[in-house]
Amino acid sequence: MQGLSDGQLRLLTAFLYEEYIVVTHTAQNPKGVGRTAYCHYYDCNRIEISGSKFKSFVFPMTAVHCPRRIGAEFMSLSFEENEEPKDPIPLLKRIFEGKFYLNEESKETDYSEPPHEIGVCVGPIYGTEKKCKRAIDHYQSVGEVEATFVNTEYEKVTWLFHMIQVHECFFRSKYHSKWVISTDIDERLVMTETPLTLYLRQQATSTCEINFGSRRVPKFDENPDVYISEQQITDSLSFLRYNLTSEHHWLGFKLIFKPLKVHMIHFHWTWRQHEGCHVITASEKIGYIRHYRTTSSSSLRGNWFNLMKPYQITKMDERFTEKLKLKVLEKVKYIYELHPVYCSSIDQKVRNTFTNDLHCV
């Protein structure tokens, strides 16, 4: 798979696993899978460890595998042997508590199951909107999400740019989550019969990918730019406001997969699986992706609305949507609702001393 021919090498994350290291970057492998790359190792003072450089290659599109080195705390990459490596980045530990055991059939080391049963890889959120950054910062601060901020040299992102995030999250999920839902921020996985956790536990151990079809729900307006009131947010919630739904289809299906059982992924499917790994599809009776897709003419293929006819009115479970609405309102108010500093809340002595410096009302 080819990327952009002039992509700069910019480092993202260096994942430290039990047996190896993976360094992700933004160059999108412009010369194809297998391009030569060099791993550079640095100590805690960011001084390169003498004689430690290792010749590797790019696989998959934006990643380089490197062996572990004693004393290494930071990593860097270069594409040429005598090229000055990029500024080193710290190793991110992805080694979690668990036991190792020997597979009696293959005589290879297997890993105990990751600490998390289900993780989610959310597609990239583009732009410089402060409202998105503020929400991401909050969820990071409470430990609910991990986020990677990608800066490239291009004025605008184009087709295939989200492959950078796809592979970044793939390697971030390894040894962290047994199953990973690959989705976008405007999509929701709806399980129609069996709860997701129970459904996954019922799968054969050889199953490594499950594909779900989707139903599109056209979204005709943009989300609010600023928070004004609870009613404004309630009126704009996609899962309450939009219920016009297409028929079930397999155009742009999404997947749940096991990161430890596949080698690489594409937008909507795994690209190469381990031997013995089976891929299955889930019927509409099991579940589907409810895709609240914009119809804006400026978005990617925004003229899709007439292509998906006929439509019908469908809704998610009312008890669930009511709970979700309350949770969203609570979180939105916490993050975005602001008010001035009231003078009455400041001690009178302080107010008398700093009469012109408090900026209160």
C-alpha positions as CSV (number, residue, x, y, z in Angstrom):
1,M,0.0,0.0,0.0
2,Q,1.5,3.3,-1.1
3,G,1.4,6.5,0.9
4,L,2.5,10.1,0.0
5,S,5.8,10.2,-1.9
6,D,7.1,13.2,0.1
7,G,5.9,12.3,3.6
8,Q,8.2,13.5,6.4
9,L,9.3,11.1,9.1
10,R,7.7,12.4,12.3
11,L,7.7,10.2,15.3
12,L,4.5,9.4,17.2
13,T,4.8,6.7,19.9
14,A,7.4,4.1,20.9
15,F,5.6,1.1,22.4
16,L,7.6,-1.1,24.7
17,Y,6.3,-4.7,24.7
18,E,7.6,-7.8,26.6
19,E,9.7,-9.0,23.6
20,Y,10.1,-6.1,21.2
21,I,9.5,-2.4,20.5
22,V,7.3,-0.7,17.9
23,V,7.8,2.9,16.9
24,T,5.0,4.6,15.0
25,H,5.4,7.6,12.7
26,T,3.6,9.8,10.2
27,A,5.5,9.2,6.9
28,Q,2.9,6.6,5.7
29,N,5.7,4.5,4.3
30,P,6.1,6.4,0.9
31,K,8.1,3.6,-0.7
32,G,5.9,0.7,0.4
33,V,6.0,-1.9,3.0
34,G,9.5,-3.2,3.6
35,R,11.4,0.1,3.3
36,T,14.6,0.0,5.3
37,A,14.6,1.9,8.6
38,Y,17.0,2.2,11.4
39,C,16.2,2.0,15.1
40,H,18.1,4.3,17.4
41,Y,18.3,3.8,21.2
42,Y,18.9,6.4,23.9
43,D,19.5,6.3,27.6
44,C,17.6,8.3,30.3
45,N,19.7,11.4,29.4
46,R,18.7,11.1,25.7
47,I,22.2,10.1,24.8
48,E,22.4,7.6,22.1
49,I,23.6,4.2,23.3
50,S,26.9,3.4,21.5
51,G,26.7,0.6,18.9
52,S,23.0,0.0,19.4
53,K,21.7,1.1,16.0
54,F,19.6,-1.7,14.4
55,K,18.6,-2.1,10.8
56,S,14.9,-2.9,10.4
57,F,12.1,-2.1,8.0
58,V,8.7,-0.5,7.8
59,F,5.7,-2.8,8.6
60,P,2.9,-2.1,8.3
61,M,2.3,1.3,6.8
62,T,3.6,3.6,9.6
63,A,5.5,1.4,12.0
64,V,8.9,0.0,12.6
65,H,9.6,-3.0,14.8
66,C,12.8,-2.9,16.9
67,P,14.4,-5.4,19.3
68,R,14.7,-4.4,23.0
69,R,17.9,-3.0,24.3
70,I,19.2,-2.9,27.9
71,G,19.3,0.7,29.2
72,A,17.1,2.2,26.5
73,E,14.6,4.8,27.7
74,F,14.0,6.7,24.4
75,M,13.8,5.7,20.8
76,S,14.2,7.3,17.4
77,L,14.2,6.3,13.7
78,S,15.9,7.2,10.4
79,F,15.4,5.9,6.9
80,E,19.0,6.2,5.8
81,E,22.0,4.7,7.6
82,N,24.0,8.0,7.9
83,E,20.9,10.2,8.3
84,E,20.6,12.2,11.5
85,P,17.8,10.5,13.5
86,K,14.7,12.5,14.7
87,D,14.5,13.8,18.2
88,P,14.0,10.7,20.4
89,I,10.7,10.0,22.1
90,P,10.1,8.1,25.4
91,L,9.2,4.5,25.5
92,L,5.5,3.9,26.5
93,K,5.3,0.7,28.5
94,R,2.7,-1.8,27.3
95,I,3.7,-4.6,29.6
96,F,0.9,-5.5,31.9
97,E,0.6,-8.0,34.7
98,G,0.0,-11.5,33.5
99,K,1.4,-15.0,33.2
100,F,3.2,-16.5,30.3
101,Y,2.8,-20.1,29.4
102,L,4.1,-22.6,26.8
103,N,1.7,-23.7,24.1
104,E,2.1,-27.5,24.1
105,E,1.2,-27.8,20.4
106,S,3.4,-25.1,18.9
107,K,6.0,-25.0,21.6
108,E,5.9,-21.2,21.4
109,T,5.3,-18.8,24.2
110,D,1.7,-17.6,24.5
111,Y,0.5,-14.7,26.6
112,S,-2.2,-14.6,29.2
113,E,-5.2,-12.5,28.2
114,P,-4.8,-8.7,28.3
115,P,-6.1,-6.8,31.3
116,H,-9.0,-5.2,29.4
117,E,-11.6,-7.3,27.7
118,I,-12.8,-4.6,25.3
119,G,-11.1,-1.5,24.0
120,V,-12.2,1.0,21.4
121,C,-10.2,2.6,18.6
122,V,-11.9,5.9,17.6
123,G,-11.1,7.4,14.2
124,P,-9.2,10.6,14.0
125,I,-10.8,13.9,15.0
126,Y,-9.5,16.6,12.6
127,G,-9.1,20.3,13.1
128,T,-8.1,22.8,15.7
129,E,-11.4,23.2,17.5
130,K,-10.9,24.0,21.1
131,K,-14.1,22.2,22.0
132,C,-12.7,18.9,20.9
133,K,-9.3,19.4,22.6
134,R,-11.0,20.4,25.8
135,A,-13.1,17.2,25.9
136,I,-10.1,15.0,25.0
137,D,-8.0,16.6,27.7
138,H,-10.7,16.0,30.3
139,Y,-11.1,12.3,29.4
140,Q,-7.3,11.9,29.4
141,S,-7.0,13.5,32.9
142,V,-9.4,11.0,34.4
143,G,-7.8,8.0,32.7
144,E,-10.7,7.1,30.5
145,V,-8.9,7.5,27.2
146,E,-5.5,7.6,25.6
147,A,-5.0,10.1,22.8
148,T,-2.4,10.7,20.2
149,F,-2.0,14.2,18.7
150,V,-0.8,14.0,15.1
151,N,0.9,17.0,13.5
152,T,1.9,16.7,9.9
153,E,3.6,19.1,7.5
154,Y,0.5,19.4,5.2
155,E,-1.9,22.3,5.1
156,K,-4.9,19.9,4.7
157,V,-5.3,16.2,5.3
158,T,-6.6,14.0,2.4
159,W,-7.7,10.5,1.7
160,L,-5.8,7.8,3.6
161,F,-4.5,10.2,6.3
162,H,-6.5,8.3,8.9
163,M,-4.4,5.2,8.3
164,I,-1.8,6.9,10.6
165,Q,-4.3,6.7,13.4
166,V,-5.6,3.3,12.5
167,H,-2.1,1.7,12.9
168,E,-1.2,3.9,15.9
169,C,-4.3,2.6,17.8
170,F,-3.7,-0.9,16.6
171,F,-0.3,-1.0,18.3
172,R,-1.5,0.9,21.3
173,S,-4.1,-1.8,21.9
174,K,-1.7,-4.8,21.7
175,Y,-1.5,-6.6,25.0
176,H,-3.9,-4.0,26.4
177,S,-7.3,-5.2,25.2
178,K,-8.4,-8.6,24.1
179,W,-11.0,-7.2,21.7
180,V,-11.0,-3.8,20.0
181,I,-13.9,-2.1,18.4
182,S,-12.8,0.0,15.4
183,T,-15.2,2.8,14.9
184,D,-15.6,6.6,14.3
185,I,-17.0,9.2,16.6
186,D,-20.3,9.4,14.7
187,E,-21.0,5.7,15.0
188,R,-22.6,3.5,17.6
189,L,-22.6,-0.3,17.9
190,V,-26.1,-1.5,18.6
191,M,-26.5,-5.0,19.9
192,T,-30.0,-6.2,19.2
193,E,-30.2,-9.4,21.3
194,T,-27.1,-10.4,23.3
195,P,-25.0,-7.9,25.2
196,L,-21.7,-7.4,23.6
197,T,-19.5,-8.8,26.4
198,L,-21.5,-12.0,26.5
199,Y,-21.5,-12.3,22.7
200,L,-17.7,-12.0,22.5
201,R,-17.3,-14.6,25.3
202,Q,-19.4,-17.0,23.2
203,Q,-17.0,-16.9,20.3
204,A,-14.6,-19.7,19.4
205,T,-11.0,-19.1,20.5
206,S,-10.0,-19.1,16.8
207,T,-12.2,-16.1,16.0
208,C,-10.1,-13.0,15.6
209,E,-12.4,-10.6,13.7
210,I,-16.1,-10.0,13.6
211,N,-17.6,-7.7,11.0
212,F,-20.8,-5.7,11.6
213,G,-23.0,-4.2,8.8
214,S,-24.4,-0.7,9.3
215,R,-27.5,1.4,8.9
216,R,-27.0,5.1,8.1
217,V,-28.9,7.8,9.9
218,P,-28.6,11.1,7.9
219,K,-27.4,14.1,10.0
220,F,-28.6,17.3,8.4
221,D,-27.1,19.9,10.8
222,E,-23.8,20.6,12.5
223,N,-23.1,20.3,16.2
224,P,-23.2,23.5,18.3
225,D,-19.9,25.5,18.3
226,V,-20.4,26.8,21.9
227,Y,-22.3,25.7,25.0
228,I,-25.3,27.9,25.7
229,S,-27.8,25.8,27.7
230,E,-29.0,22.3,28.5
231,Q,-31.9,22.6,26.1
232,Q,-29.6,23.6,23.3
233,I,-27.5,20.5,23.8
234,T,-30.6,18.2,24.3
235,D,-32.0,19.5,21.0
236,S,-28.8,18.8,19.2
237,L,-28.1,15.2,20.4
238,S,-27.9,13.0,17.3
239,F,-29.4,9.9,18.9
240,L,-32.5,11.9,19.9
241,R,-32.9,14.2,16.9
242,Y,-32.2,11.9,14.0
243,N,-34.1,8.7,13.5
244,L,-34.5,8.4,9.7
245,T,-32.6,5.2,9.0
246,S,-31.4,3.3,5.9
247,E,-31.8,-0.4,5.4
248,H,-29.0,-2.7,6.7
249,H,-26.1,-2.8,4.3
250,W,-22.4,-3.9,4.1
251,L,-21.1,-0.7,2.6
252,G,-18.3,0.5,5.0
253,F,-18.9,-2.2,7.5
254,K,-16.9,-2.1,10.8
255,L,-15.1,-4.6,12.8
256,I,-14.2,-5.9,16.3
257,F,-10.9,-7.7,16.3
258,K,-8.2,-9.2,18.5
259,P,-5.0,-7.2,18.2
260,L,-2.8,-10.1,19.3
261,K,-4.1,-12.3,16.5
262,V,-3.6,-10.1,13.5
263,H,-0.6,-8.5,11.8
264,M,-2.1,-5.3,10.4
265,I,-5.5,-3.6,9.7
266,H,-7.1,-1.4,7.1
267,F,-10.0,1.0,7.6
268,H,-12.7,-1.6,8.0
269,W,-11.0,-5.0,8.2
270,T,-7.8,-6.8,9.2
271,W,-5.3,-7.1,6.4
272,R,-3.3,-10.1,7.6
273,Q,-4.2,-12.5,10.3
274,H,-2.2,-15.1,12.3
275,E,-2.4,-18.7,11.1
276,G,-5.6,-20.4,12.3
277,C,-7.4,-17.1,12.8
278,H,-11.0,-17.0,11.6
279,V,-13.0,-14.0,10.4
280,I,-16.8,-14.1,10.8
281,T,-19.7,-11.7,10.1
282,A,-22.5,-10.8,12.5
283,S,-26.1,-10.8,11.1
284,E,-28.4,-7.8,11.6
285,K,-30.2,-9.9,14.3
286,I,-27.0,-9.8,16.4
287,G,-26.1,-6.2,15.9
288,Y,-25.2,-3.3,13.6
289,I,-23.4,0.0,13.4
290,R,-25.8,3.0,13.6
291,H,-23.9,5.6,11.6
292,Y,-25.0,9.2,12.2
293,R,-23.4,10.5,9.0
294,T,-23.3,14.1,7.9
295,T,-24.9,15.2,4.6
296,S,-22.8,18.3,4.3
297,S,-21.6,18.9,0.8
298,S,-18.2,19.8,2.1
299,S,-17.6,16.4,3.7
300,L,-16.2,13.2,2.2
301,R,-18.9,11.8,-0.2
302,G,-21.5,14.1,1.4
303,N,-23.9,13.5,-1.4
304,W,-24.7,10.0,-0.4
305,F,-28.3,10.6,1.0
306,N,-30.2,9.7,-2.2
307,L,-28.1,6.6,-2.8
308,M,-29.3,5.0,0.4
309,K,-33.0,5.1,-0.1
310,P,-35.5,3.9,1.1
311,Y,-35.5,5.1,4.8
312,Q,-37.6,4.3,7.8
313,I,-38.0,5.7,11.3
314,T,-36.1,3.7,13.9
315,K,-35.0,4.5,17.4
316,M,-32.7,3.0,20.0
317,D,-34.0,1.6,23.3
318,E,-35.7,4.5,25.1
319,R,-34.5,3.6,28.5
320,F,-30.9,3.6,27.2
321,T,-31.2,6.8,25.3
322,E,-32.6,8.6,28.4
323,K,-29.7,7.4,30.5
324,L,-27.3,8.4,27.8
325,K,-28.9,11.9,27.5
326,L,-28.5,12.5,31.2
327,K,-24.8,11.4,31.1
328,V,-24.0,13.5,28.1
329,L,-25.6,16.6,29.7
330,E,-23.8,16.1,32.9
331,K,-20.4,15.8,31.1
332,V,-21.0,18.6,28.7
333,K,-22.0,21.0,31.5
334,Y,-18.9,19.9,33.6
335,I,-16.5,20.6,30.7
336,Y,-18.1,23.6,28.9
337,E,-20.4,25.5,31.2
338,L,-18.5,28.6,32.4
339,H,-19.4,31.6,34.6
340,P,-17.5,34.6,35.7
341,V,-15.8,35.0,39.1
342,Y,-18.4,36.6,41.4
343,C,-17.0,39.3,43.7
344,S,-19.3,38.1,46.5
345,S,-17.4,34.8,46.6
346,I,-14.1,36.6,47.4
347,D,-13.2,37.5,51.0
348,Q,-13.9,41.2,51.7
349,K,-10.4,41.9,52.9
350,V,-9.0,40.6,49.6
351,R,-11.5,42.7,47.6
352,N,-10.5,45.8,49.6
353,T,-6.8,45.2,49.0
354,F,-7.0,44.4,45.3
355,T,-9.8,46.5,44.2
356,N,-8.8,46.8,40.6
357,D,-7.1,43.4,40.0
358,L,-9.7,40.8,40.7
359,H,-11.7,41.0,37.4
360,C,-14.9,39.8,39.1
361,V,-18.5,40.8,38.7
